[in-house]
Amino acid sequence: MGVLPAPGRHRRRRAADEALRRPRARLRALPPPQGRHAAGGRAARGGGGADGPGARPGRAAGGGARRPDVDAGAHAGEGPAAAVRGRQGGAGVGAVRRGGGGLPGAVRLRTCSEDRRDYILHPPSGESLDAASEATVRALRDRHGGRWDAQLVISDGLDPRSLMDEGHLSPFLARLRAELDATGWRVAPEVLVVKHGRVRAGYQVGRLLFGAEGDLRPRALVHVIGERPGSGHHAFSAYLTAPDADTWAKPGAVDHDRTRLIAGISDTSVRPEDAAVEAARMLGEARTSITPWVSGVGLAAGVLP
């Protein structure tokens, strides 16, 4: 479905990642910043280039590849929301931390994971929203008033970098919205950004947003999650779930056996635009099919983010 780029690009990314795994102590040996990078300069205030004191930790000195985070969860909550505006509007990823800009229409949620360590060591903690987030989703349902039948959800997953790399999340979401609109889905304007979220957290969102006993009209949820790192592609996956509202209403009725998966989405693997077209095609079939998506074989729980 995607077209692999020239091998040289993949090697450069891998080489950059290897270089950036060197101990951070080496950075402290650099001489004091001079000129525009000195204290009081534009970079020192956080608006400078990637190699200045104000540079965002996720980007390597001199620009280019991103550093594998020592604390993988340091920016996990802001990463997805920062990605789109930072690439499209030029406001930069720092705008999210200041409360302005970021992913347009982003609604912040979080799971019951206390922190990144809890998320990694206790997977069930990332499968349920915390109480405040549940209330937020219920309020969003009331505000929607049944106008929308499709919802986009983004979770940091096991590799937030996959959502922050240039050319990943932004083109996927833009193309997906256009394709879903063209196939008759009414996509909610908000994007739900879940910190420390796993696949089943998306099912809970769907139940809270769409569940309605006796309503047999389909409701779609697209859950974008960073994949397990290690492939060198910084890839993310899209989990597609589209049962009717009556099924969404039943606790536990929606699980991995009702979900389709597009994996390996990256600018060096399955191109985001191609993945979006395929996702819309699959959801278009679900919208018109009289047979529900039930595979009979659930996705392997051991490999889900």
Secondary structure as the mmCIF struct_conf table of DSSP 4:
data_model
#
loop_
_struct_conf.conf_type_id
_struct_conf.id
_struct_conf.beg_label_comp_id
_struct_conf.beg_label_asym_id
_struct_conf.beg_label_seq_id
_struct_conf.end_label_comp_id
_struct_conf.end_label_asym_id
_struct_conf.end_label_seq_id
HELX_RH_AL_P HELX_RH_AL_P1 PRO A 7 ALA A 19
TURN_TY1_P TURN_TY1_P1 LEU A 20 ARG A 21
BEND BEND1 ARG A 22 ARG A 22
TURN_TY1_P TURN_TY1_P2 ARG A 24 ARG A 24
HELX_RH_AL_P HELX_RH_AL_P2 ALA A 25 ARG A 28
TURN_TY1_P TURN_TY1_P3 ALA A 29 ALA A 29
BEND BEND2 LEU A 30 LEU A 30
HELX_LH_PP_P HELX_LH_PP_P1 PRO A 31 PRO A 33
HELX_RH_3T_P HELX_RH_3T_P1 GLY A 35 HIS A 37
BEND BEND3 ALA A 38 ALA A 38
TURN_TY1_P TURN_TY1_P4 ALA A 39 GLY A 40
BEND BEND4 GLY A 41 GLY A 41
TURN_TY1_P TURN_TY1_P5 ARG A 42 ARG A 42
HELX_RH_PI_P HELX_RH_PI_P1 ALA A 43 GLY A 47
BEND BEND5 GLY A 48 GLY A 48
TURN_TY1_P TURN_TY1_P6 ALA A 50 ASP A 51
BEND BEND6 GLY A 52 GLY A 52
TURN_TY1_P TURN_TY1_P7 PRO A 53 GLY A 54
BEND BEND7 ALA A 55 ALA A 55
TURN_TY1_P TURN_TY1_P8 PRO A 57 GLY A 58
STRN STRN1 ARG A 59 ARG A 59
TURN_TY1_P TURN_TY1_P9 ALA A 61 GLY A 62
BEND BEND8 GLY A 63 ALA A 65
STRN STRN2 ARG A 66 ARG A 66
HELX_LH_PP_P HELX_LH_PP_P2 ARG A 67 ASP A 69
BEND BEND9 VAL A 70 ASP A 71
TURN_TY1_P TURN_TY1_P10 ALA A 72 GLU A 78
HELX_RH_AL_P HELX_RH_AL_P3 GLY A 79 GLN A 88
TURN_TY1_P TURN_TY1_P11 GLY A 89 GLY A 89
BEND BEND10 GLY A 90 GLY A 90
TURN_TY1_P TURN_TY1_P12 VAL A 93 VAL A 93
HELX_RH_AL_P HELX_RH_AL_P4 GLY A 94 ARG A 97
TURN_TY1_P TURN_TY1_P13 ARG A 98 GLY A 99
BEND BEND11 GLY A 100 LEU A 103
TURN_TY1_P TURN_TY1_P14 PRO A 104 GLY A 105
STRN STRN3 ALA A 106 ARG A 110
STRN STRN4 THR A 111 THR A 111
BEND BEND12 CYS A 112 CYS A 112
BEND BEND13 ASP A 115 ASP A 115
HELX_RH_AL_P HELX_RH_AL_P5 ARG A 116 LEU A 121
HELX_RH_3T_P HELX_RH_3T_P2 PRO A 123 GLY A 126
BEND BEND14 GLU A 127 SER A 128
STRN STRN5 LEU A 129 LEU A 129
HELX_RH_AL_P HELX_RH_AL_P6 ALA A 131 HIS A 144
TURN_TY1_P TURN_TY1_P15 GLY A 145 GLY A 146
BEND BEND15 ASP A 149 ASP A 149
STRN STRN6 ALA A 150 SER A 155
TURN_TY1_P TURN_TY1_P16 GLY A 157 LEU A 158
TURN_TY1_P TURN_TY1_P17 PRO A 160 PRO A 160
HELX_RH_AL_P HELX_RH_AL_P7 ARG A 161 MET A 164
BEND BEND16 ASP A 165 ASP A 165
TURN_TY1_P TURN_TY1_P18 GLU A 166 GLY A 167
BEND BEND17 HIS A 168 HIS A 168
HELX_RH_AL_P HELX_RH_AL_P8 LEU A 169 ALA A 182
TURN_TY1_P TURN_TY1_P19 THR A 183 GLY A 184
STRN STRN7 VAL A 187 LYS A 195
TURN_TY1_P TURN_TY1_P20 HIS A 196 HIS A 196
HELX_RH_AL_P HELX_RH_AL_P9 VAL A 199 PHE A 210
TURN_TY1_P TURN_TY1_P21 GLU A 213 GLY A 214
BEND BEND18 ARG A 217 ARG A 217
STRN STRN8 PRO A 218 PRO A 218
STRN STRN9 ALA A 220 GLY A 226
HELX_LH_PP_P HELX_LH_PP_P3 GLU A 227 ARG A 228
BEND BEND19 PRO A 229 PRO A 229
BEND BEND20 SER A 231 HIS A 233
STRN STRN10 PHE A 236 THR A 241
STRN STRN11 ASP A 244 ASP A 244
HELX_RH_AL_P HELX_RH_AL_P10 ALA A 245 TRP A 248
TURN_TY1_P TURN_TY1_P22 ALA A 249 ALA A 249
BEND BEND21 LYS A 250 LYS A 250
TURN_TY1_P TURN_TY1_P23 PRO A 251 ALA A 253
BEND BEND22 VAL A 254 ASP A 255
HELX_RH_3T_P HELX_RH_3T_P3 HIS A 256 ARG A 258
STRN STRN12 THR A 259 ILE A 265
BEND BEND23 SER A 266 SER A 266
TURN_TY1_P TURN_TY1_P24 ASP A 267 THR A 268
BEND BEND24 SER A 269 SER A 269
STRN STRN13 VAL A 270 VAL A 270
HELX_RH_AL_P HELX_RH_AL_P11 PRO A 272 THR A 288
BEND BEND25 ILE A 290 THR A 291
BEND BEND26 GLY A 296 VAL A 297
HELX_LH_PP_P HELX_LH_PP_P4 GLY A 298 ALA A 300
HELX_RH_3T_P HELX_RH_3T_P4 ALA A 301 VAL A 303
#
